[in-house]
Amino acid sequence: MTTKTIYDFYKLLENDNISFSYRGSFSNNILTMATQLFKENLEEEHSKLKNKLSFLMIESFQNISRYSEKESNIDLDETSEFFLTRNVGDTFYIISANLIDNDKIDMVREKLERVNTLEKTELNALYREVLTNKQISEKGGAGLGFIEMVRKTKGKLPFDFVKVDDKQSMFFMQIELKNPKVDDGLPPIKLSDAKFIQEMVALENILMMHKGDFSKEAVGPMLRMVEENMQNVSLKVHKKIFHFLVEILQNISKHAYPINGKHDGLFQIGFGDNKFHIGTGNFIAKNEVENLRNQLDMVNSKSVDELNELYRKYLREGKSTKSGSAGLGLIDLARETDDMIKYEFTEENDDYSFFSLTVKF
């Protein structure tokens, strides 16, 4: 994870009102927090889709558990389970990816091809049949989960299998949900787009990524998701990361340059080389860039002892951030990281730039 990849991911998801990806332990708590994150950040015009969206996110999570052939843990690789939800225009996309044994592919393919070809009346009839005869599902007929997904979305389920080796493949599936009465005129997102994002997320060892409006409502669920996924991390590291996340996410919600009334930004947390890597990106007013750059350069030039002394001095004197002097939050962050704070400013226009920051613990 670098400052450049933060910017690259933001540009990749630039048209998303909100997006969220996750790799790790797929617990019920994670599911609850992910659905809460989306529900609390829905636009007013999408509120009627709230219940359907929650249901489909739950089904997608359960699909990962149902067909996955791998135990999830913090030691992730390119075949780790993957979940992605995106809202672009008036359409929501829910994508799951997980390992599946090659000898199960024909069975799953048959189920999906069947539900994708049925008309509404045929689908409802099959749904009632499966409810009253569980053996159909167990013997390779259409699974109830797939049937429900198609009934709720009134669409098809794009899917694909990508071979990993002679024994296993990655199983990708995409759910699309939109208001049929609204046409935003945007082209649909293809499953190949989600496969590319999964590949990039795996390459960068990213556990969780969120792009959207960093409102107070969004920060809470994100913090709880990170905490849930760090149960096996030492208390010292856990406290460091959580402390930093509170600081930086709240900072984005307060100080990011507002565009169309939103404090848009991107947050990532990854794990590699036995360290957590955290990155954030958001827009910042052009006239604030020099001051922030000076603050970052100053804290990066100090030793740990000098930072500790400066931190104590600020606490004693109650100093606030002034031009050319670092704020207490940045000093605190620099004291706790394992390396210098990496940052980059990318000019967007005459009014604002994109500010990328990465640290590791």
C-alpha contacts under 8 A as a table, 3 or more apart, distances in Angstrom:
res1	aa1	res2	aa2	distance
1	M	5	T	6.14
1	M	6	I	7.35
1	M	204	E	5.57
1	M	205	N	7.72
1	M	206	I	7.95
1	M	270	G	7.62
1	M	277	H	6.98
1	M	279	G	7.43
1	M	358	T	7.58
2	T	5	T	5.21
2	T	6	I	6.45
2	T	279	G	7.75
2	T	342	K	7.90
2	T	358	T	6.52
3	T	6	I	5.14
3	T	7	Y	6.55
3	T	279	G	7.42
3	T	342	K	6.94
3	T	343	Y	6.04
3	T	344	E	6.11
3	T	356	S	5.19
3	T	357	L	5.81
3	T	358	T	6.17
4	K	7	Y	5.20
4	K	8	D	6.10
4	K	344	E	7.76
4	K	356	S	7.59
5	T	8	D	4.77
5	T	9	F	5.96
6	I	9	F	5.35
6	I	10	Y	6.29
6	I	266	L	7.54
6	I	268	Q	7.93
6	I	279	G	6.69
6	I	280	T	6.85
6	I	281	G	6.29
6	I	356	S	6.30
6	I	357	L	7.98
7	Y	10	Y	5.05
7	Y	11	K	6.24
7	Y	281	G	6.86
7	Y	354	F	7.60
7	Y	356	S	6.65
8	D	11	K	5.22
8	D	12	L	6.16
9	F	12	L	4.93
9	F	13	L	6.27
10	Y	13	L	5.18
10	Y	14	E	5.57
10	Y	211	K	7.33
10	Y	265	G	7.82
10	Y	266	L	6.41
10	Y	281	G	7.66
11	K	14	E	4.74
13	L	16	D	5.40
13	L	19	S	7.59
13	L	211	K	7.38
15	N	88	V	6.30
15	N	89	G	7.97
16	D	19	S	6.26
16	D	86	R	6.49
16	D	87	N	5.54
16	D	88	V	4.67
16	D	89	G	7.43
16	D	211	K	7.67
16	D	212	G	7.45
17	N	86	R	7.80
17	N	87	N	5.58
17	N	88	V	5.89
17	N	89	G	7.26
17	N	211	K	7.93
17	N	212	G	5.91
17	N	213	D	7.81
18	I	38	F	7.76
18	I	41	N	7.77
18	I	86	R	6.02
18	I	87	N	5.46
18	I	88	V	7.61
18	I	210	H	7.52
18	I	211	K	5.55
18	I	212	G	4.38
18	I	213	D	7.23
19	S	84	L	7.37
19	S	85	T	5.53
19	S	86	R	4.25
19	S	87	N	6.24
19	S	210	H	5.74
19	S	211	K	5.18
19	S	212	G	6.53
20	F	84	L	5.69
20	F	85	T	5.30
20	F	86	R	6.54
20	F	208	M	7.50
20	F	209	M	5.65
20	F	210	H	4.52
20	F	211	K	6.50
21	S	82	F	7.30
21	S	83	F	5.50
21	S	84	L	4.25
21	S	85	T	6.44
21	S	208	M	5.62
21	S	209	M	5.16
21	S	210	H	6.60
22	Y	82	F	5.92
22	Y	83	F	5.23
22	Y	84	L	6.54
22	Y	207	L	5.70
22	Y	208	M	4.49
22	Y	209	M	6.58
23	R	26	F	7.99
23	R	76	L	7.82
23	R	80	S	6.74
23	R	81	E	5.86
23	R	82	F	4.99
23	R	83	F	6.67
23	R	206	I	7.37
23	R	207	L	4.83
23	R	208	M	6.30
24	G	72	S	5.71
24	G	73	N	5.72
24	G	74	I	6.12
24	G	76	L	7.30
24	G	80	S	7.54
24	G	81	E	7.03
24	G	82	F	7.87
24	G	207	L	6.24
24	G	229	N	7.18
25	S	30	I	7.92
25	S	72	S	5.16
25	S	73	N	5.71
25	S	74	I	7.58
25	S	229	N	6.61
26	F	30	I	6.28
26	F	31	L	7.14
26	F	61	F	7.40
26	F	65	S	7.90
26	F	72	S	7.28
27	S	30	I	5.28
27	S	31	L	6.48
28	N	31	L	5.03
28	N	32	T	6.20
29	N	32	T	5.08
29	N	33	M	6.24
29	N	225	M	7.84
29	N	228	E	7.44
30	I	33	M	5.20
30	I	34	A	6.06
30	I	225	M	5.86
30	I	228	E	7.12
31	L	34	A	5.17
31	L	35	T	6.24
31	L	57	M	7.94
31	L	58	I	6.92
31	L	61	F	7.17
32	T	35	T	5.42
32	T	36	Q	6.14
33	M	36	Q	4.94
33	M	37	L	6.04
33	M	221	P	5.41
33	M	222	M	7.56
33	M	224	R	7.31
33	M	225	M	6.41
34	A	37	L	5.11
34	A	38	F	6.54
34	A	221	P	7.26
34	A	225	M	7.79
35	T	38	F	5.30
35	T	39	K	6.04
35	T	54	S	5.78
35	T	57	M	6.91
36	Q	39	K	5.06
36	Q	40	E	5.96
36	Q	221	P	6.91
37	L	40	E	5.59
37	L	41	N	6.46
37	L	217	E	7.73
37	L	218	A	5.80
37	L	221	P	5.75
37	L	222	M	7.38
38	F	41	N	5.24
38	F	42	L	6.21
39	K	42	L	5.49
39	K	50	K	6.15
39	K	54	S	7.69
40	E	217	E	6.53
40	E	218	A	7.15
41	N	213	D	7.76
41	N	217	E	7.50
41	N	218	A	6.91
42	L	46	H	6.09
42	L	47	S	6.37
42	L	50	K	7.80
43	E	46	H	5.37
43	E	47	S	6.63
44	E	47	S	5.38
45	E	48	K	7.41
46	H	49	L	5.56
46	H	50	K	7.08
46	H	90	D	7.42
47	S	50	K	5.30
48	K	51	N	7.38
49	L	52	K	5.39
49	L	53	L	5.91
49	L	178	K	7.80
49	L	179	N	7.68
50	K	53	L	5.18
50	K	54	S	6.26
51	N	54	S	5.20
51	N	55	F	6.23
52	K	55	F	5.10
52	K	56	L	6.17
52	K	152	K	6.90
53	L	56	L	5.20
53	L	57	M	6.12
53	L	92	F	7.93
53	L	177	L	7.46
54	S	57	M	5.19
54	S	58	I	6.23
55	F	58	I	5.19
55	F	59	E	6.24
56	L	59	E	4.92
56	L	60	S	6.06
56	L	94	I	7.71
56	L	149	M	6.56
56	L	152	K	7.99
56	L	175	I	7.81
57	M	60	S	5.07
57	M	61	F	6.22
57	M	94	I	6.76
58	I	61	F	5.14
58	I	62	Q	6.15
59	E	62	Q	5.02
59	E	63	N	5.99
59	E	145	G	6.55
59	E	149	M	7.57
60	S	63	N	4.92
60	S	64	I	6.50
60	S	94	I	7.27
60	S	95	I	7.35
60	S	96	S	6.25
61	F	64	I	5.28
61	F	65	S	6.66
61	F	83	F	7.54
61	F	96	S	7.42
62	Q	65	S	5.01
62	Q	66	R	5.92
63	N	66	R	4.89
63	N	67	Y	6.15
63	N	68	S	7.97
63	N	96	S	7.74
63	N	145	G	7.63
64	I	67	Y	5.64
64	I	68	S	5.43
64	I	81	E	7.09
64	I	96	S	6.60
64	I	97	A	6.97
64	I	98	N	6.08
65	S	68	S	5.37
67	Y	98	N	7.40
67	Y	99	L	7.54
67	Y	100	I	6.11
68	S	81	E	7.60
68	S	98	N	5.47
68	S	99	L	5.34
68	S	100	I	5.67
69	E	98	N	7.65
69	E	99	L	5.52
69	E	100	I	5.51
69	E	101	D	6.81
70	K	80	S	7.59
70	K	81	E	7.99
70	K	99	L	6.63
72	S	76	L	7.66
72	S	80	S	7.00
72	S	81	E	7.15
73	N	76	L	6.60
74	I	271	F	7.68
76	L	79	T	7.79
76	L	80	S	5.73
76	L	205	N	7.31
77	D	80	S	5.49
77	D	202	A	6.39
77	D	205	N	7.42
78	E	199	E	7.07
78	E	202	A	4.98
78	E	203	L	7.00
79	T	98	N	6.91
79	T	99	L	6.45
79	T	170	M	6.87
80	S	98	N	6.52
80	S	99	L	7.40
81	E	96	S	7.63
81	E	97	A	5.65
81	E	98	N	4.49
81	E	99	L	7.09
82	F	95	I	8.00
82	F	96	S	5.72
82	F	97	A	4.95
82	F	98	N	6.42
82	F	198	Q	6.96
83	F	94	I	7.55
83	F	95	I	5.75
83	F	96	S	4.67
83	F	97	A	6.51
84	L	93	Y	7.84
84	L	94	I	5.78
84	L	95	I	5.00
84	L	96	S	6.50
84	L	194	A	7.72
85	T	92	F	7.13
85	T	93	Y	5.49
85	T	94	I	4.46
85	T	95	I	6.29
86	R	92	F	5.62
86	R	93	Y	5.05
86	R	94	I	6.62
87	N	90	D	7.07
87	N	91	T	5.76
87	N	92	F	4.45
87	N	93	Y	6.37
88	V	91	T	5.57
88	V	92	F	6.52
89	G	184	D	6.16
89	G	186	L	6.95
90	D	178	K	5.95
90	D	179	N	7.00
90	D	182	V	7.34
90	D	183	D	7.51
90	D	184	D	6.27
91	T	176	E	6.81
91	T	177	L	5.69
91	T	178	K	4.52
91	T	179	N	7.49
92	F	176	E	5.75
92	F	177	L	5.06
92	F	178	K	6.27
93	Y	174	Q	6.76
93	Y	175	I	5.63
93	Y	176	E	4.76
93	Y	177	L	6.50
94	I	174	Q	5.67
94	I	175	I	5.00
94	I	176	E	6.58
95	I	172	F	7.14
95	I	173	M	5.67
95	I	174	Q	4.44
95	I	175	I	6.33
95	I	194	A	7.07
96	S	171	F	7.92
96	S	172	F	5.80
96	S	173	M	5.54
96	S	174	Q	6.71
97	A	170	M	6.39
97	A	171	F	5.34
97	A	172	F	4.48
97	A	173	M	6.65
98	N	170	M	5.36
98	N	171	F	5.36
98	N	172	F	6.95
99	L	168	Q	6.41
99	L	169	S	5.57
99	L	170	M	4.52
99	L	171	F	6.00
100	I	104	K	6.96
100	I	105	I	7.30
100	I	168	Q	5.57
100	I	169	S	5.48
100	I	170	M	6.12
100	I	171	F	6.24
101	D	104	K	5.54
101	D	105	I	6.99
101	D	167	K	5.92
101	D	168	Q	4.46
101	D	169	S	6.45
102	N	105	I	5.34
102	N	166	D	7.45
102	N	167	K	5.54
102	N	168	Q	4.93
102	N	169	S	6.12
103	D	106	D	7.04
103	D	167	K	7.80
104	K	107	M	5.46
104	K	108	V	6.45
105	I	108	V	5.24
105	I	109	R	5.89
105	I	161	F	7.79
106	D	109	R	5.06
106	D	110	E	6.00
107	M	110	E	5.23
107	M	111	K	6.44
107	M	140	G	5.70
108	V	111	K	5.14
108	V	112	L	6.31
108	V	140	G	7.75
109	R	112	L	5.23
109	R	113	E	6.00
110	E	113	E	5.25
110	E	114	R	6.04
110	E	140	G	7.80
110	E	141	G	7.66
110	E	142	A	7.58
111	K	114	R	5.27
111	K	115	V	6.45
111	K	140	G	7.10
111	K	141	G	5.94
111	K	142	A	4.30
111	K	143	G	6.48
111	K	146	F	7.67
112	L	115	V	5.36
112	L	116	N	6.04
112	L	142	A	7.10
112	L	146	F	6.88
112	L	157	L	7.20
113	E	116	N	5.10
113	E	117	T	6.38
114	R	117	T	5.48
114	R	118	L	6.60
114	R	142	A	6.78
115	V	118	L	5.45
115	V	123	L	6.96
115	V	142	A	6.78
115	V	146	F	7.11
115	V	147	I	6.17
115	V	150	V	7.14
115	V	156	K	7.89
116	N	150	V	7.51
116	N	155	G	7.79
116	N	156	K	5.16
116	N	157	L	6.54
118	L	122	E	5.68
118	L	123	L	5.66
119	E	122	E	5.25
119	E	123	L	6.00
120	K	123	L	5.07
120	K	124	N	6.20
120	K	151	R	7.55
120	K	154	K	7.99
121	T	124	N	5.18
121	T	125	A	6.21
122	E	125	A	5.08
122	E	126	L	6.17
123	L	126	L	5.09
123	L	127	Y	6.10
123	L	147	I	7.01
123	L	151	R	7.31
124	N	127	Y	4.96
124	N	128	R	6.36
124	N	151	R	7.78
125	A	128	R	5.28
125	A	129	E	6.21
126	L	129	E	4.90
126	L	130	V	6.10
127	Y	130	V	5.29
127	Y	131	L	6.26
127	Y	144	L	6.81
127	Y	147	I	6.52
127	Y	148	E	7.77
128	R	131	L	5.12
128	R	132	T	6.41
129	E	132	T	5.34
129	E	133	N	6.00
130	V	133	N	5.00
130	V	134	K	5.76
130	V	135	Q	7.94
130	V	136	I	6.21
130	V	137	S	6.72
130	V	142	A	7.98
130	V	143	G	7.76
130	V	144	L	6.64
131	L	134	K	6.46
131	L	144	L	7.72
133	N	136	I	6.03
133	N	137	S	7.99
134	K	137	S	5.64
134	K	138	E	6.58
135	Q	138	E	4.92
135	Q	139	K	5.95
136	I	139	K	5.38
136	I	140	G	6.54
136	I	141	G	5.07
136	I	142	A	7.36
137	S	140	G	5.56
137	S	141	G	4.90
137	S	142	A	5.91
137	S	143	G	5.08
137	S	144	L	7.16
138	E	141	G	7.17
140	G	143	G	7.80
142	A	146	F	7.08
142	A	147	I	6.97
143	G	146	F	5.55
143	G	147	I	6.43
144	L	147	I	5.08
144	L	148	E	6.15
145	G	148	E	5.20
145	G	149	M	6.28
146	F	149	M	5.11
146	F	150	V	6.42
147	I	150	V	5.37
147	I	151	R	6.19
148	E	151	R	5.03
148	E	152	K	6.03
149	M	152	K	5.32
149	M	153	T	6.20
149	M	157	L	7.95
149	M	175	I	7.36
150	V	153	T	5.27
150	V	154	K	5.47
150	V	155	G	5.66
150	V	156	K	6.14
150	V	157	L	6.97
151	R	154	K	5.28
151	R	155	G	7.66
153	T	156	K	7.90
153	T	175	I	7.69
153	T	176	E	6.57
153	T	177	L	5.28
153	T	178	K	7.44
155	G	176	E	7.29
156	K	175	I	7.75
156	K	176	E	7.99
157	L	173	M	6.73
157	L	174	Q	5.82
157	L	175	I	5.70
157	L	176	E	7.64
158	P	173	M	5.84
158	P	174	Q	5.34
158	P	175	I	7.26
158	P	191	L	6.71
159	F	171	F	7.45
159	F	172	F	5.38
159	F	173	M	4.24
159	F	174	Q	6.28
159	F	191	L	7.32
160	D	171	F	6.06
160	D	172	F	5.20
160	D	173	M	6.62
161	F	169	S	6.06
161	F	170	M	5.52
161	F	171	F	4.70
161	F	172	F	6.22
162	V	169	S	5.27
162	V	170	M	4.99
162	V	171	F	6.64
162	V	172	F	7.96
163	K	166	D	7.67
163	K	168	Q	6.50
163	K	169	S	4.13
163	K	170	M	6.31
164	V	167	K	7.74
164	V	168	Q	5.67
164	V	169	S	4.76
164	V	170	M	6.68
165	D	168	Q	5.57
165	D	169	S	6.78
172	F	191	L	7.99
172	F	195	K	7.66
173	M	191	L	7.62
174	Q	191	L	6.43
178	K	182	V	7.92
179	N	182	V	5.56
180	P	183	D	7.39
183	D	186	L	7.89
189	I	193	D	6.69
190	K	193	D	5.42
190	K	194	A	7.18
191	L	194	A	5.22
191	L	195	K	6.34
192	S	195	K	4.95
192	S	196	F	6.23
193	D	196	F	5.18
193	D	197	I	6.41
194	A	197	I	5.05
194	A	198	Q	6.14
195	K	198	Q	5.06
195	K	199	E	6.19
196	F	199	E	5.07
196	F	200	M	6.25
197	I	200	M	5.07
197	I	201	V	6.00
198	Q	201	V	5.13
198	Q	202	A	6.09
199	E	202	A	5.23
199	E	203	L	6.11
200	M	203	L	4.96
200	M	204	E	6.22
201	V	204	E	5.27
201	V	205	N	6.10
201	V	206	I	5.27
201	V	207	L	7.92
202	A	205	N	4.97
202	A	206	I	6.30
203	L	206	I	7.89
204	E	270	G	7.46
205	N	270	G	5.36
205	N	271	F	5.86
205	N	272	G	6.39
206	I	209	M	7.17
206	I	268	Q	6.74
206	I	269	I	5.83
206	I	270	G	3.92
206	I	271	F	6.58
207	L	268	Q	7.56
207	L	269	I	5.73
207	L	270	G	4.86
207	L	271	F	6.90
208	M	268	Q	5.72
208	M	269	I	5.49
208	M	270	G	6.91
209	M	266	L	7.31
209	M	267	F	5.60
209	M	268	Q	4.42
209	M	269	I	6.66
210	H	266	L	5.69
210	H	267	F	5.28
210	H	268	Q	6.64
211	K	264	D	7.41
211	K	265	G	5.77
211	K	266	L	4.33
211	K	267	F	6.47
212	G	263	H	7.95
212	G	264	D	5.26
212	G	265	G	5.70
212	G	266	L	6.62
213	D	218	A	7.53
213	D	253	S	7.93
213	D	262	K	5.65
213	D	263	H	5.18
213	D	264	D	4.43
213	D	265	G	6.40
214	F	217	E	7.90
214	F	218	A	5.85
214	F	219	V	6.50
214	F	249	L	7.28
214	F	252	I	6.57
214	F	253	S	4.97
214	F	262	K	7.84
214	F	263	H	5.72
214	F	264	D	6.13
214	F	265	G	6.51
215	S	218	A	5.30
215	S	219	V	6.54
215	S	253	S	5.46
215	S	263	H	7.21
216	K	219	V	5.34
216	K	220	G	6.89
216	K	250	Q	7.50
216	K	253	S	6.77
217	E	220	G	6.00
217	E	221	P	7.53
218	A	221	P	6.01
218	A	222	M	6.60
219	V	222	M	5.31
219	V	223	L	6.25
219	V	249	L	6.48
219	V	250	Q	7.30
220	G	223	L	5.33
220	G	224	R	6.39
221	P	224	R	5.13
221	P	225	M	6.15
222	M	225	M	5.13
222	M	226	V	6.33
223	L	226	V	5.26
223	L	227	E	6.22
223	L	242	F	7.36
223	L	245	L	7.16
223	L	246	V	7.43
224	R	227	E	5.01
224	R	228	E	6.05
225	M	228	E	5.06
225	M	229	N	6.34
226	V	229	N	5.24
226	V	230	M	6.46
227	E	230	M	5.29
227	E	231	Q	7.03
227	E	238	H	7.78
227	E	242	F	7.35
228	E	231	Q	6.11
230	M	233	V	5.22
230	M	238	H	6.89
233	V	237	V	6.72
233	V	238	H	6.11
234	S	237	V	5.48
234	S	238	H	6.02
235	L	238	H	4.88
235	L	239	K	6.04
236	K	239	K	5.36
236	K	240	K	6.36
237	V	240	K	5.05
237	V	241	I	6.20
237	V	361	F	6.94
238	H	241	I	5.38
238	H	242	F	6.10
239	K	242	F	5.19
239	K	243	H	5.88
240	K	243	H	5.27
240	K	244	F	6.22
240	K	336	E	6.86
240	K	361	F	7.55
241	I	244	F	5.18
241	I	245	L	6.08
241	I	361	F	7.19
242	F	245	L	5.09
242	F	246	V	6.23
243	H	246	V	5.39
243	H	247	E	6.41
244	F	247	E	5.08
244	F	248	I	6.08
244	F	333	L	6.53
245	L	248	I	5.26
245	L	249	L	5.75
246	V	249	L	5.58
246	V	250	Q	5.97
247	E	250	Q	5.52
247	E	251	N	6.09
247	E	329	G	6.83
248	I	251	N	4.91
248	I	252	I	6.30
249	L	252	I	5.17
249	L	253	S	6.34
250	Q	253	S	5.01
250	Q	254	K	6.22
251	N	254	K	5.18
251	N	255	H	5.77
251	N	256	A	7.56
252	I	255	H	5.33
252	I	256	A	4.99
252	I	263	H	7.09
252	I	265	G	7.37
252	I	282	N	7.02
253	S	256	A	6.34
253	S	263	H	6.07
254	K	263	H	7.91
255	H	263	H	7.89
255	H	284	I	7.70
256	A	263	H	5.34
256	A	264	D	7.23
256	A	265	G	7.77
256	A	282	N	6.02
256	A	283	F	5.61
256	A	284	I	5.56
256	A	285	A	7.99
257	Y	263	H	6.20
257	Y	264	D	7.96
257	Y	282	N	7.59
257	Y	283	F	5.18
257	Y	284	I	4.81
257	Y	285	A	5.72
257	Y	352	Y	7.26
258	P	261	G	5.38
258	P	262	K	5.06
258	P	263	H	4.80
258	P	264	D	7.16
258	P	283	F	7.84
259	I	262	K	5.28
259	I	263	H	6.61
259	I	264	D	7.24
263	H	282	N	7.80
264	D	282	N	6.34
264	D	283	F	7.33
265	G	280	T	7.35
265	G	281	G	5.49
265	G	282	N	4.32
265	G	283	F	7.13
266	L	280	T	5.54
266	L	281	G	5.03
266	L	282	N	6.48
267	F	278	I	7.69
267	F	279	G	5.87
267	F	280	T	4.51
267	F	281	G	6.57
268	Q	278	I	5.73
268	Q	279	G	5.09
268	Q	280	T	6.33
269	I	276	F	6.96
269	I	277	H	5.67
269	I	278	I	4.50
269	I	279	G	6.42
270	G	276	F	5.69
270	G	277	H	4.92
270	G	278	I	6.33
271	F	274	N	6.77
271	F	275	K	5.67
271	F	276	F	4.51
271	F	277	H	5.79
272	G	275	K	5.48
272	G	276	F	6.57
272	G	277	H	7.40
275	K	360	K	6.43
275	K	361	F	5.57
276	F	360	K	5.47
276	F	361	F	5.34
277	H	358	T	7.06
277	H	359	V	5.91
277	H	360	K	4.40
277	H	361	F	6.72
278	I	358	T	5.56
278	I	359	V	5.45
278	I	360	K	6.11
279	G	356	S	7.27
279	G	357	L	5.52
279	G	358	T	4.24
279	G	359	V	6.57
280	T	356	S	5.84
280	T	357	L	5.42
280	T	358	T	6.62
281	G	354	F	6.79
281	G	355	F	5.45
281	G	356	S	4.38
281	G	357	L	6.41
282	N	354	F	5.61
282	N	355	F	5.41
282	N	356	S	6.84
283	F	352	Y	6.29
283	F	353	S	5.52
283	F	354	F	4.40
283	F	355	F	5.83
284	I	288	E	6.87
284	I	289	V	7.08
284	I	352	Y	5.41
284	I	353	S	5.44
284	I	354	F	6.17
284	I	355	F	6.39
285	A	288	E	5.46
285	A	289	V	6.90
285	A	351	D	6.02
285	A	352	Y	4.31
285	A	353	S	6.43
286	K	289	V	5.54
286	K	350	D	6.99
286	K	351	D	5.43
286	K	352	Y	4.42
286	K	353	S	5.86
287	N	290	E	7.05
287	N	352	Y	7.96
288	E	291	N	5.58
288	E	292	L	6.33
289	V	292	L	5.28
289	V	293	R	6.02
289	V	345	F	7.63
289	V	353	S	7.79
290	E	293	R	5.07
290	E	294	N	6.18
291	N	294	N	5.19
291	N	295	Q	6.35
291	N	323	S	5.54
291	N	324	G	5.62
292	L	295	Q	5.02
292	L	296	L	6.23
292	L	324	G	7.72
293	R	296	L	5.18
293	R	297	D	6.09
294	N	297	D	5.16
294	N	298	M	6.04
294	N	324	G	5.31
294	N	325	S	7.27
294	N	326	A	7.82
295	Q	298	M	5.19
295	Q	299	V	6.45
295	Q	324	G	5.73
295	Q	325	S	5.48
295	Q	326	A	4.41
295	Q	327	G	7.42
295	Q	330	L	7.85
296	L	299	V	5.41
296	L	300	N	6.09
296	L	326	A	7.10
296	L	330	L	7.42
296	L	341	I	7.41
297	D	300	N	5.11
297	D	301	S	6.19
298	M	301	S	5.28
298	M	302	K	6.80
298	M	325	S	7.53
298	M	326	A	7.02
299	V	302	K	5.40
299	V	307	L	7.15
299	V	326	A	6.92
299	V	330	L	7.36
299	V	331	I	6.17
299	V	334	A	6.40
300	N	334	A	7.04
300	N	340	M	5.59
300	N	341	I	6.60
302	K	305	D	7.97
302	K	306	E	5.70
302	K	307	L	5.99
303	S	306	E	5.10
303	S	307	L	6.13
304	V	307	L	5.04
304	V	308	N	6.11
304	V	335	R	5.91
305	D	308	N	5.09
305	D	309	E	6.24
306	E	309	E	5.14
306	E	310	L	6.09
307	L	310	L	4.98
307	L	311	Y	5.94
307	L	331	I	6.42
307	L	332	D	7.96
307	L	334	A	7.53
307	L	335	R	6.13
308	N	311	Y	5.02
308	N	312	R	6.24
308	N	335	R	6.84
309	E	312	R	5.18
309	E	313	K	6.13
310	L	313	K	4.98
310	L	314	Y	6.19
310	L	331	I	7.73
311	Y	314	Y	5.23
311	Y	315	L	6.29
311	Y	328	L	6.70
311	Y	331	I	6.38
311	Y	332	D	6.92
312	R	315	L	5.06
312	R	316	R	6.19
313	K	316	R	5.14
313	K	317	E	6.11
314	Y	317	E	5.18
314	Y	318	G	5.39
314	Y	319	K	5.19
314	Y	328	L	6.89
315	L	318	G	5.15
315	L	319	K	7.20
320	S	327	G	6.38
320	S	328	L	7.56
321	T	325	S	6.06
321	T	326	A	5.95
321	T	327	G	4.56
321	T	328	L	7.53
322	K	325	S	5.37
322	K	326	A	7.39
322	K	327	G	7.74
326	A	330	L	6.38
326	A	331	I	6.56
327	G	330	L	5.55
327	G	331	I	6.44
328	L	331	I	5.14
328	L	332	D	6.08
329	G	332	D	5.14
329	G	333	L	6.18
330	L	333	L	4.99
330	L	334	A	6.12
331	I	334	A	5.18
331	I	335	R	6.25
332	D	335	R	5.17
332	D	336	E	6.58
333	L	336	E	5.37
333	L	337	T	6.34
334	A	337	T	5.57
334	A	340	M	6.89
334	A	341	I	6.67
336	E	361	F	7.52
337	T	340	M	7.02
337	T	341	I	7.56
337	T	359	V	6.41
337	T	360	K	5.85
337	T	361	F	5.36
338	D	359	V	7.77
338	D	360	K	5.90
338	D	361	F	5.35
339	D	359	V	7.12
339	D	360	K	6.82
340	M	359	V	7.31
341	I	357	L	7.07
341	I	358	T	6.27
341	I	359	V	5.46
342	K	357	L	5.67
342	K	358	T	5.23
342	K	359	V	6.48
343	Y	355	F	7.25
343	Y	356	S	5.42
343	Y	357	L	4.37
343	Y	358	T	6.44
344	E	355	F	5.93
344	E	356	S	5.22
344	E	357	L	6.70
345	F	353	S	6.20
345	F	354	F	5.55
345	F	355	F	4.74
345	F	356	S	6.45
346	T	353	S	5.41
346	T	354	F	4.95
346	T	355	F	6.59
347	E	352	Y	6.84
347	E	353	S	4.32
347	E	354	F	6.30
348	E	351	D	7.83
348	E	352	Y	6.04
348	E	353	S	4.94
348	E	354	F	6.62
349	N	352	Y	5.83
349	N	353	S	6.84
